[in-house]
């Protein structure tokens, strides 16, 4: 997997990149929808498969110390370069990006992350790794009622599709529930507004979900 994603970055095959944070996440974290759901404004946040670091920057703007993890050295270098060009205001959290296999890295830093964010990471993983995806979020989460997992669910389809042999792998809201309900409760779920939907990458529905840790 390292070689596959590194090759994509080296050859500019980053068709998933929207050149900025998703408008629905911007709205949720620092926009009009911020007050609709309780989100920590301090502590630590992690973004697996962080790409150019747009969501790392966005989480830091809320006051969280945000860390992005990506398996591609070229991708991390691009993220560090991009983050270095972004203005930082007083009161914002720190921003960092590291090269690592997220699943291996998580075993050494478990149990103290206040906000976890998944966007285009689950859909990039082969379906055989979905159980590990869910288990790793549970491993990293601070076991407290205030802990939140944010999922921008994509690509969602109204009817099941044949199993794909390459990312993005199709998903459903039911699949998120199957993976997360044991440890997390869905406390907020809204479809992405039509004008905010992705204009690049594979077609598919989009919803923003916020999950609270089950104490």
Buried (B, 14 or more C-beta within 10 A) or exposed (E): EEEEBBEBBEEEEBEBBBEEBBBBBBBBBBEEBBEEBEBBEEBBBBBBBBBBBBBBBBBBBBBBBBBBBBBBBBBBBBBBEBBEEBEEEEEBBEBBBBBBEBBEBBEEBEEEBBBBBBBBBBBBBEBEBBEBBBBBBBBBBBEEEBBBBBBBBBBBEEEEEEEBEEBBBBBBBEBBBEBBEEBBEBEBBBBBEEEBBBEEBBEBBBBBBBBBBBE
